[in-house]
Amino acid sequence: MDERVEAAVDYISLLPEHILHHILSFLPIKQIAKTSALSKTWFQAWNAFQILEFDFNAIFSGNRNLYRYPDLENNRQKLYDTVEQILLRRRRQMITLTKFTVIVPAVHQRPEVVSTMDRWICHALGSHVLDLKNCKLKLHPGGDIKLPFLKKLSLTTVFADDIVVSKLLAGCPLIEDLNFIWCFGFKTLQILDHHANLLKLRVEWLKHLEQIKLEAHNLRSLELHGPSWPSRLEVVSLKNLTSLIISKAPITDKWLNEQLNKFAHLENLDLFSCPMLTSIKIWSSHIHTLHISSCKELARIEIDTPNLSSFSYSGDIISFSSNDLILSEVMLCLESEIMDVSWYIRWIEFLDKFNQHCKVLNWKLISTTGKSFLIPKEIRQILSPPLCKVKELKLSIPNQDESCTTAELVDAMLWISPHLQSLA
């Protein structure tokens, strides 16, 4: 008998390197390093892997005696040395890191450890990305910061004074993406025109910030998030801005209108939880998307935006007027504490504003009163259906009254939009 035994084929090792890297991205660093012993292919994939995350909290928590015995202290230093060798190897091979994360327990952050981490950051900076979290930045007297090739900088929960922030920004002439999130210490943030490459800026909850000055001619995307807000916000020139997101900010109608007049090329506008806005007027031929949400005092929206394609609104019923629109997407999330007869009438009038403008409507209704969302029959008898031209309605009712049956729901929706072809 001719018996043939076929050798097992390692099909996983035959996968392209980018697929192997995708697999590695789901594993902790300890498991990733172990894969390098599986085969030459996995070894090469590990040595070219562009994501490095070292969580020493997790590593050290596996051995509670680490703080007591000298040999374990030496083992910790060996771990630090291994990290440095990994970084140096990638630097020699000119492999650009897409992500480099180091988490070190506060109890280990002695001067020699901080010095080691400084070297790691210098090695990683060859990737032109720096993301610092939960630390304090200090300068030696007369010191300076030079990061001439850095393109992305993110500071999260970082303490720094005005001098450090000023020198940090001055030392990053090629910066393209800049993020300050939940930072402390500095009172002034100036983004000046010598940052000619800056395209994206995000500022979120800078507790001690008193002044922001923006003069970045090429900035494309700006995000300003509260609840902490500077007493002085000076927008000198953002003539090429295309996306503006503002949330939890005490901006007024006047301030918003003045700023929008400066942004001739604005395409996306997102306003969230701005408590002082009462009447929004937008006149722009460039805006494509407009999102307004949870502005509690807002009573009126007036827009003349002929190229608007996507509109979303979340809040109670307001006065809404617009020019002739051709909207590909509308998302309405109506929230109310009072749902009486007059409210339903205003609701129907509000929906009717979109009857001519869209074929597909995404619609969520949140009732904080617990009452049914169904339009009373007596109102249906005297008013016309508000969405008679809408062909597709996507409905979400997270707190539907239990007394509302499926049949009643369908009946109400067919009255609202008699020509429905799809009700999701």
C-alpha positions in Angstrom: 0.0 0.0 0.0 1.3 3.4 -1.0 0.9 5.7 2.0 1.5 9.4 1.5 1.9 11.7 4.4 1.6 15.4 3.6 3.5 17.8 5.8 1.3 20.3 7.6 1.3 23.7 5.9 1.5 26.8 8.1 -1.0 28.9 6.1 -1.0 31.7 8.6 2.7 32.4 8.0 1.9 32.6 4.3 -0.3 35.7 4.9 1.0 39.1 3.7 2.8 41.1 6.3 0.1 43.8 6.6 -2.4 41.0 7.5 0.0 39.7 10.2 0.4 43.2 11.5 -3.4 43.5 11.7 -3.5 40.2 13.8 -0.7 41.6 16.1 -2.6 44.8 16.7 -5.1 42.8 18.8 -2.5 41.2 21.1 -0.7 42.6 24.2 3.0 43.3 23.7 4.0 40.2 25.7 2.1 37.9 23.4 3.3 39.8 20.3 6.9 39.2 21.3 6.2 35.5 21.8 5.0 35.2 18.2 8.5 36.1 16.9 9.6 32.6 18.0 7.0 30.8 15.8 8.8 31.2 12.5 11.1 33.5 10.5 8.0 35.1 9.0 6.6 36.1 12.4 10.0 37.2 13.5 10.2 39.6 10.6 6.6 40.8 11.1 7.4 41.6 14.7 10.5 43.5 13.9 8.6 45.6 11.4 5.5 46.1 13.6 4.7 49.9 13.8 2.6 49.8 17.0 4.4 49.5 20.3 2.5 49.6 23.6 4.3 48.9 26.9 2.0 48.8 29.9 4.3 48.3 32.9 1.4 48.6 35.2 0.1 45.3 33.9 3.6 43.7 33.7 4.5 44.6 37.3 1.2 43.7 38.8 1.9 40.1 38.0 4.7 40.1 40.6 3.9 41.8 43.9 7.4 41.1 45.2 8.9 43.3 42.6 9.5 46.1 45.0 11.4 44.0 47.6 14.1 41.9 46.0 17.2 43.2 44.1 17.0 40.5 41.5 13.5 41.6 40.5 14.7 45.2 40.4 17.4 44.1 38.0 14.7 42.3 36.0 12.8 45.6 35.8 15.9 47.4 34.4 16.3 44.6 31.9 12.7 45.2 30.7 13.5 48.9 30.3 16.7 48.0 28.3 14.7 45.7 26.1 12.3 48.5 25.2 15.2 50.7 24.3 16.7 48.0 22.1 13.4 47.5 20.3 13.2 51.2 19.6 16.8 51.5 18.4 16.3 48.5 16.1 13.3 50.2 14.4 15.2 53.5 14.2 18.1 51.8 12.4 15.8 50.1 10.0 14.0 53.4 9.5 10.6 52.0 10.5 8.1 54.7 11.2 6.0 54.1 14.3 2.3 54.8 14.0 1.7 54.5 17.8 4.0 54.3 20.8 2.5 54.0 24.3 4.3 53.7 27.6 2.5 53.4 30.9 4.8 53.4 34.0 3.5 53.3 37.6 4.0 56.5 39.5 6.0 54.7 42.2 8.7 53.9 39.5 9.1 57.4 38.2 12.5 58.1 39.8 15.0 60.4 38.0 16.8 57.5 36.3 13.5 56.1 35.0 12.4 59.5 33.8 15.8 59.9 32.0 15.2 56.5 30.3 11.8 57.5 29.2 13.2 60.7 27.7 15.5 58.6 25.5 12.5 56.5 24.5 10.6 59.6 23.4 13.6 60.8 21.4 13.8 57.5 19.6 10.0 57.5 18.9 10.1 61.1 17.7 11.6 59.8 14.4 8.0 58.9 13.6 7.0 62.6 13.8 4.2 61.9 16.4 4.3 62.7 20.1 1.4 61.8 22.5 2.0 62.6 26.2 -0.5 61.8 28.9 -0.6 62.3 32.7 2.7 64.0 33.1 4.3 67.4 34.0 6.5 69.2 31.6 9.4 71.3 32.9 12.3 73.1 31.4 15.8 73.5 32.9 16.7 77.2 33.4 17.6 78.6 30.0 16.5 75.3 28.3 14.8 75.1 25.0 12.6 72.6 23.0 13.5 71.7 19.5 11.3 69.2 17.6 11.9 70.4 14.1 10.3 67.4 12.3 7.3 66.7 14.6 4.0 66.6 12.8 1.5 65.5 15.4 1.4 66.6 19.1 -1.2 65.5 21.6 -1.1 66.5 25.3 -3.7 64.9 27.6 -3.9 65.6 31.3 -0.6 67.4 31.1 0.6 70.2 33.5 2.8 72.9 31.9 3.3 76.6 32.4 3.1 79.3 29.7 6.8 79.3 29.1 6.9 75.6 28.4 3.9 75.7 26.1 5.3 78.7 24.2 8.7 77.1 23.7 7.1 73.8 22.8 5.0 75.4 20.0 7.9 77.5 18.8 10.1 74.3 18.6 7.6 72.5 16.3 7.6 74.5 13.0 6.3 71.7 10.9 3.4 70.7 13.2 0.2 69.6 11.3 -2.0 68.2 14.0 -2.2 69.7 17.5 -4.3 68.6 20.5 -4.6 70.0 24.0 -7.0 67.9 26.1 -7.7 68.3 29.8 -4.5 70.2 30.5 -3.5 72.5 33.4 -1.1 75.3 34.3 -0.8 77.5 31.3 -3.1 80.6 30.8 -2.3 81.6 27.2 -2.4 79.6 24.0 -1.2 81.4 20.9 -1.3 79.6 17.5 0.5 82.1 15.2 1.0 82.3 11.5 4.5 80.8 11.5 2.7 77.4 12.0 2.1 77.4 8.3 1.6 73.6 8.1 -1.0 73.4 10.9 -4.1 71.8 9.6 -6.0 70.5 12.7 -6.3 72.0 16.2 -8.3 70.6 19.1 -8.7 72.4 22.4 -10.7 70.7 25.2 -11.2 71.7 28.8 -8.0 73.7 29.6 -8.8 74.5 33.2 -6.5 77.6 33.7 -6.8 79.0 30.2 -7.6 82.6 30.0 -6.7 83.6 26.4 -6.6 81.9 23.0 -5.2 83.7 20.0 -5.6 82.0 16.6 -3.8 83.2 13.5 -3.2 80.2 11.4 -4.0 80.9 7.8 -3.9 77.3 6.6 -5.9 75.7 9.5 -8.6 73.4 8.1 -10.2 71.9 11.2 -10.9 73.6 14.6 -12.5 71.9 17.6 -13.2 74.0 20.8 -14.7 72.1 23.7 -15.7 73.3 27.2 -16.8 73.4 29.8 -13.8 75.5 30.9 -13.7 78.4 28.5 -11.2 81.3 28.0 -12.3 84.8 28.9 -10.7 86.0 25.7 -10.9 84.2 22.4 -9.3 86.1 19.5 -9.7 84.7 16.0 -7.4 86.8 13.8 -7.4 84.8 10.6 -8.6 81.3 9.8 -9.5 82.1 6.2 -9.1 78.5 5.0 -11.1 76.8 7.8 -13.4 74.1 6.4 -14.6 72.4 9.7 -15.7 74.0 13.0 -16.9 72.1 16.0 -17.8 73.9 19.2 -19.3 72.2 22.3 -20.2 73.2 25.9 -19.2 76.8 25.2 -20.8 80.1 26.4 -20.8 81.6 22.9 -23.5 84.1 21.9 -25.5 84.6 18.7 -23.5 87.7 18.0 -20.1 86.0 18.5 -21.1 83.1 16.3 -22.4 85.3 13.4 -19.3 87.4 13.5 -17.0 84.4 13.3 -19.0 82.6 10.6 -18.6 85.7 8.4 -14.8 85.2 8.5 -14.9 81.5 7.3 -15.6 81.8 3.7 -14.8 78.2 2.9 -16.5 76.5 5.9 -18.1 73.2 4.9 -18.9 71.5 8.2 -20.4 73.2 11.3 -21.2 71.3 14.5 -22.7 73.1 17.6 -23.3 71.0 20.7 -24.6 72.1 24.1 -24.0 75.8 23.7 -26.3 77.3 26.4 -26.3 80.9 25.3 -27.4 80.4 21.7 -31.0 81.5 21.1 -31.1 82.3 17.4 -28.8 80.9 14.7 -28.5 82.5 11.3 -26.3 80.9 8.7 -25.7 82.2 5.2 -23.2 80.2 3.3 -22.8 78.6 -0.1 -20.1 76.2 1.0 -21.6 74.5 4.0 -22.4 70.8 3.3 -23.1 69.5 6.8 -24.8 71.2 9.7 -25.3 69.6 13.1 -26.9 71.3 16.1 -27.5 69.5 19.3 -28.7 70.2 22.9 -28.6 74.0 22.8 -31.3 74.3 25.5 -32.2 78.0 24.9 -32.2 77.8 21.1 -35.5 79.0 19.7 -34.8 79.7 16.0 -32.7 78.4 13.2 -32.6 80.4 9.9 -30.4 79.1 7.1 -29.6 80.0 3.5 -27.3 77.2 2.5 -28.0 76.0 -1.0 -25.3 73.3 -1.0 -26.3 71.8 2.4 -26.7 68.0 2.0 -26.7 66.7 5.6 -28.6 68.3 8.5 -29.1 67.0 12.1 -30.9 68.6 15.0 -31.4 67.4 18.6 -33.6 69.3 21.0 -37.1 70.6 21.5 -39.2 72.0 18.7 -38.0 75.4 17.4 -38.8 77.8 14.6 -37.0 76.7 11.4 -36.7 78.4 8.1 -34.6 77.8 5.1 -34.1 78.3 1.4 -34.9 75.5 -1.1 -32.8 72.5 0.0 -32.0 69.1 -1.5 -31.0 67.1 1.5 -29.6 63.6 1.2 -29.8 63.0 5.0 -31.8 64.5 7.8 -31.5 63.3 11.4 -34.0 64.7 13.9 -33.9 63.8 17.6 -36.8 65.6 19.3 -36.7 65.9 23.1 -39.6 67.4 25.1 -40.9 67.6 28.7 -44.3 68.9 27.6 -46.4 67.1 25.0 -49.8 68.8 24.9 -52.0 69.5 21.9 -50.2 72.7 21.0 -46.9 70.8 21.1 -48.1 68.2 18.6 -49.3 71.0 16.3 -45.9 72.7 16.4 -44.3 69.3 15.9 -46.3 68.6 12.7 -45.4 72.1 11.5 -41.7 71.5 12.2 -41.7 68.2 10.3 -43.5 69.8 7.4 -40.4 72.0 6.9 -38.5 68.9 5.7 -41.3 67.6 3.5 -40.0 69.3 0.4 -36.3 68.8 1.2 -35.6 65.1 1.8 -36.6 61.6 0.7 -35.0 59.8 3.6 -35.6 60.9 7.2 -33.8 59.6 10.3 -36.1 60.4 13.3 -35.8 59.8 17.0 -38.3 61.0 19.5 -37.5 61.1 23.2 -40.3 61.9 25.6 -39.2 62.7 29.1 -42.9 62.8 30.3 -43.5 59.1 29.6 -46.5 59.9 27.4 -47.0 58.2 24.1 -45.5 59.9 21.1 -48.5 59.1 18.9 -50.3 62.1 17.4 -53.8 62.3 18.8 -56.5 61.3 16.4 -58.4 64.5 16.8 -55.3 66.4 15.5 -54.9 64.0 12.6 -58.5 64.8 11.5 -57.8 68.5 11.2 -54.2 68.7 9.9 -52.5 67.4 6.8 -49.8 64.7 6.9 -46.5 66.6 7.4 -44.2 64.1 5.4 -46.3 63.1 2.5 -43.3 63.2 0.1 -40.9 61.3 2.3 -40.4 57.7 1.0 -38.2 56.3 3.7 -38.5 56.8 7.4 -36.0 55.5 10.0 -37.7 55.7 13.4 -36.2 55.3 16.9 -38.3 55.5 20.0 -36.1 54.6 23.0 -38.8 55.1 25.7 -42.0 54.1 23.9 -45.2 54.1 26.0 -46.2 50.4 26.7 -49.8 51.3 25.8 -48.7 52.0 22.2 -49.1 48.8 20.2 -47.3 48.0 16.9 -50.6 48.5 15.0 -51.0 51.9 16.4 -47.4 52.8 15.6 -47.8 51.7 12.0 -51.1 53.6 11.7 -49.6 56.8 13.0 -46.6 56.6 10.8 -48.7 56.0 7.7 -50.6 59.1 8.5 -47.5 61.1 9.0 -46.0 59.8 5.7 -48.7 58.2 3.6 -46.4 57.2 0.7 -43.9 55.4 2.8 -42.0 52.6 1.0 -39.8 51.8 3.9 -40.3 52.1 7.7 -37.3 51.0 9.8 
